[in-house]
Amino acid sequence: MRIGDIRPQDSQIADSLDMLLDTSLGQEAVFVGYNVVLEGEAVKLQQDTIERFTCPALVRITRAISWDEARHVSFGHAYLADRLPKLEQGHRFEIYRHIKQCWEVAAAAPRDDTGAFGKILTRKRAEYMNTRWHQHHRALTKIGLILPGELPPT
């Protein structure tokens, strides 16, 4: 790989994104997956970049990208918070299970890189993905995929 090359997408992430689209659960399921999870991860990545790097130009660019991604997430949350609570509980829970299954595929080991560094990243990714799922679960609850008083589906 040379400077300027784009690293191929990790196969676990690609499989997860394919799963998000390959559903008969309706547009809400796809929208939840892409808006809450995928764009939510984009915002987190931008925030991490701002915190970790000291280059003023990179920080300015990243802030602009982060602000734009946050707008997307906010719009999606407003839209979904109006739509999701109106769905039947069984349908909402199927969407939740689908999103969680897609997340678990993205978090699954092994990574494409099977060397020692890949094994370390696989372990760290599993820890990170578990922590991030709990944050996504809170967001999914906030937008009405799980209503107050309901236990999350297993």
C-alpha positions as CSV (number, residue, x, y, z in Angstrom):
1,M,0.0,0.0,0.0
2,R,1.4,3.4,-0.9
3,I,0.6,6.9,0.5
4,G,-2.6,8.1,-1.1
5,D,-4.0,4.6,-1.6
6,I,-7.3,3.7,-0.1
7,R,-7.3,0.7,2.1
8,P,-9.9,-1.9,1.0
9,Q,-12.9,-2.1,3.2
10,D,-12.8,-4.7,6.0
11,S,-14.9,-7.7,4.9
12,Q,-16.8,-7.8,8.2
13,I,-17.9,-4.1,7.8
14,A,-18.9,-4.7,4.1
15,D,-20.9,-7.8,5.1
16,S,-22.7,-5.8,7.9
17,L,-23.5,-2.9,5.5
18,D,-24.9,-5.4,3.0
19,M,-27.1,-6.9,5.8
20,L,-28.4,-3.5,6.7
21,L,-29.8,-3.1,3.1
22,D,-30.9,-6.7,2.7
23,T,-34.0,-6.6,4.9
24,S,-37.8,-6.9,4.4
25,L,-38.4,-4.9,7.5
26,G,-39.1,-1.7,5.6
27,Q,-37.4,1.7,5.1
28,E,-37.3,2.4,8.8
29,A,-35.0,-0.5,9.4
30,V,-32.5,0.7,6.8
31,F,-32.8,4.3,7.9
32,V,-32.2,3.3,11.6
33,G,-29.1,1.3,10.6
34,Y,-27.6,3.9,8.4
35,N,-28.6,7.0,10.4
36,V,-28.2,6.0,14.0
37,V,-25.4,3.5,13.6
38,L,-23.4,4.4,10.5
39,E,-23.6,8.2,10.7
40,G,-23.4,8.0,14.5
41,E,-20.0,6.2,14.0
42,A,-18.9,8.9,11.6
43,V,-19.6,11.6,14.2
44,K,-17.7,9.6,16.8
45,L,-14.7,9.2,14.4
46,Q,-14.7,12.9,13.7
47,Q,-14.8,13.7,17.4
48,D,-12.0,11.3,18.1
49,T,-9.9,12.9,15.4
50,I,-10.4,16.4,16.8
51,E,-9.4,15.1,20.3
52,R,-6.3,13.2,19.2
53,F,-4.6,15.4,16.5
54,T,-3.0,18.8,17.0
55,C,-2.8,19.9,13.4
56,P,-5.0,23.1,13.3
57,A,-5.9,22.6,9.6
58,L,-7.0,19.0,10.2
59,V,-9.0,20.0,13.3
60,R,-10.8,22.8,11.3
61,I,-11.6,20.4,8.5
62,T,-12.7,17.7,10.8
63,R,-14.9,20.1,12.8
64,A,-16.7,21.1,9.6
65,I,-17.2,17.4,8.7
66,S,-18.4,16.6,12.2
67,W,-20.9,19.4,12.2
68,D,-22.3,18.2,8.9
69,E,-22.5,14.6,10.1
70,A,-24.2,15.7,13.3
71,R,-26.8,17.5,11.3
72,H,-27.6,14.3,9.4
73,V,-27.9,12.4,12.7
74,S,-30.1,15.0,14.3
75,F,-32.4,15.0,11.3
76,G,-32.6,11.3,11.3
77,H,-33.3,11.2,15.0
78,A,-36.2,13.7,14.7
79,Y,-37.7,11.8,11.8
80,L,-37.4,8.4,13.4
81,A,-38.6,9.6,16.8
82,D,-41.8,10.6,15.1
83,R,-42.2,7.3,13.1
84,L,-40.9,4.5,15.2
85,P,-43.2,4.7,18.3
86,K,-46.1,4.4,15.9
87,L,-44.9,0.9,14.7
88,E,-46.2,-2.2,16.4
89,Q,-44.0,-3.5,19.2
90,G,-43.1,-6.7,17.3
91,H,-42.0,-4.8,14.2
92,R,-39.9,-2.4,16.3
93,F,-38.3,-5.3,18.1
94,E,-37.5,-7.1,14.8
95,I,-35.8,-3.9,13.6
96,Y,-33.8,-3.7,16.8
97,R,-32.7,-7.4,16.5
98,H,-31.7,-6.8,12.8
99,I,-29.6,-3.7,13.7
100,K,-28.0,-5.6,16.6
101,Q,-27.2,-8.6,14.3
102,C,-25.6,-6.3,11.7
103,W,-23.6,-4.7,14.5
104,E,-22.4,-8.1,15.7
105,V,-21.3,-9.0,12.2
106,A,-19.2,-5.8,12.0
107,A,-17.7,-6.6,15.4
108,A,-16.9,-10.2,14.7
109,A,-13.4,-11.6,14.5
110,P,-11.3,-12.3,12.7
111,R,-10.3,-9.2,10.9
112,D,-9.0,-9.5,7.3
113,D,-5.4,-8.9,8.6
114,T,-4.5,-12.2,10.4
115,G,-1.0,-11.1,11.6
116,A,-0.2,-10.2,15.2
117,F,-1.3,-6.6,14.7
118,G,-4.6,-7.8,13.2
119,K,-5.2,-10.0,16.3
120,I,-4.6,-7.1,18.6
121,L,-7.0,-4.9,16.5
122,T,-9.6,-7.7,16.6
123,R,-9.5,-7.9,20.4
124,K,-9.6,-4.1,20.7
125,R,-12.3,-3.8,18.1
126,A,-14.5,-6.3,20.0
127,E,-14.1,-4.2,23.2
128,Y,-14.8,-1.0,21.4
129,M,-17.8,-2.4,19.5
130,N,-19.3,-3.7,22.7
131,T,-19.0,-0.3,24.3
132,R,-20.4,1.5,21.2
133,W,-23.3,-0.9,21.0
134,H,-24.4,0.2,24.5
135,Q,-24.3,3.8,23.3
136,H,-26.3,2.9,20.2
137,H,-28.8,1.0,22.3
138,R,-29.4,4.2,24.3
139,A,-29.9,6.2,21.1
140,L,-32.3,3.5,19.7
141,T,-34.3,3.8,22.9
142,K,-34.3,7.6,22.8
143,I,-35.8,7.6,19.3
144,G,-38.6,5.1,20.2
145,L,-37.4,1.8,18.9
146,I,-37.8,0.6,22.5
147,L,-40.5,2.5,24.4
148,P,-40.5,3.4,28.1
149,G,-41.3,0.3,30.2
150,E,-40.3,-2.1,27.5
151,L,-37.4,-4.5,27.9
152,P,-35.1,-4.7,24.9
153,P,-35.6,-7.8,22.8
154,T,-33.0,-10.6,23.1
